[in-house]
Amino acid sequence: MTHHRALSIAATVTAVLLLSPLASNLRAQPPDSTDAAAVRELRSLKAAYLRCDRAATERVLDMGEAANCSVIYEALLKVGFGGDFKRLLAWWQAERVTEARGERITTP
C-alpha cells in the first residue's frame, strides 16, 4: 500500500469517526434553532459539502476523498434536512445559483 493511499484511508476513517456521532446524536434542526452549537455544526457540514461539490466538479476525487465526501453528504442529509433529499437538492441548487452570481448565502 502506498503512503498516499494509507493517508487517504486514515483521513476517511478520521472523518467517519468525527462525523458519525454528529449524525447519530443531532436531530434535524430548523434554520431558526436556538441551539447555537447545532447551527454551527450544520453550517460546518454545509460548507464541507460545498467544498466536496466544488472539488468533484474540478477533478476526479481519489477514493479517500470520495469516501469522506460521502460521509459528509449522509450526515448533512440526516442532520440538516431530516433525510429529505428534495430539500437538500433545493438548497444545493440555490447555493450553485448564488455562487455563479458571485454571491454567498449565509443561512445555516
C-alpha positions in Angstrom: 0.0 0.0 0.0 1.4 3.4 -1.0 1.9 6.1 1.6 -0.7 8.3 -0.2 -3.3 5.6 -0.1 -2.6 4.9 3.6 -3.1 8.6 4.3 -6.4 8.7 2.3 -7.7 5.7 4.3 -6.6 7.3 7.6 -8.4 10.6 6.6 -11.5 8.7 5.7 -11.5 6.8 9.0 -11.0 10.0 10.9 -13.8 11.7 9.1 -16.2 8.8 9.8 -15.2 8.8 13.5 -15.7 12.6 13.7 -18.9 12.8 11.8 -20.7 9.7 12.9 -21.5 11.0 16.4 -22.8 14.2 14.8 -25.1 12.4 12.5 -26.4 10.0 15.2 -26.7 12.4 18.1 -28.3 15.5 16.5 -31.8 15.7 15.3 -32.7 17.7 12.1 -32.6 21.3 13.2 -34.7 24.0 11.6 -32.9 27.1 10.4 -34.3 29.2 13.3 -33.0 26.8 16.0 -31.8 28.4 19.2 -29.1 25.8 19.7 -26.1 27.7 18.6 -23.9 24.6 18.6 -26.2 22.7 16.3 -26.4 25.7 14.0 -22.6 25.9 13.9 -22.3 22.2 13.1 -24.9 22.5 10.4 -23.0 25.4 8.8 -19.8 23.4 9.0 -21.5 20.4 7.3 -22.9 22.6 4.6 -19.5 24.2 4.0 -17.8 20.8 3.8 -20.4 19.5 1.4 -19.9 22.5 -0.9 -16.1 22.1 -0.8 -16.6 18.5 -1.9 -19.0 19.5 -4.6 -16.5 22.1 -5.9 -13.6 19.6 -5.8 -15.6 16.9 -7.6 -16.5 19.5 -10.3 -12.9 20.4 -10.8 -11.3 16.9 -10.8 -11.8 13.2 -10.1 -11.7 12.6 -6.3 -9.4 9.8 -5.1 -11.0 7.0 -3.1 -10.4 8.6 0.3 -11.8 12.0 -0.7 -14.8 10.4 -2.3 -15.5 8.3 0.9 -15.0 11.4 3.1 -17.5 13.4 0.9 -20.0 10.6 1.1 -19.9 10.6 4.9 -20.4 14.4 4.8 -23.3 14.0 2.4 -25.0 11.4 4.6 -24.5 13.5 7.7 -25.8 16.6 6.1 -28.8 14.8 4.6 -29.7 13.4 8.0 -28.8 16.4 10.3 -29.6 19.3 8.1 -32.6 18.1 6.1 -34.1 15.3 8.1 -33.4 12.8 5.4 -35.4 14.8 2.8 -33.3 14.6 -0.4 -35.5 17.0 -2.2 -34.9 19.7 0.4 -31.1 19.1 0.2 -31.3 19.3 -3.6 -33.2 22.6 -3.5 -30.7 24.0 -1.1 -27.8 22.8 -3.2 -29.3 24.3 -6.4 -29.8 27.7 -4.7 -26.2 27.6 -3.5 -25.0 26.9 -7.0 -27.0 29.8 -8.5 -25.8 32.1 -5.8 -22.1 31.0 -6.3 -22.5 31.5 -10.0 -23.6 35.1 -9.4 -20.6 35.7 -7.1 -22.8 36.0 -4.0 -22.8 33.9 -0.9 -25.7 32.6 1.1 -25.0 32.8 4.8 -28.1 30.9 6.1 -27.5 27.9 8.4 
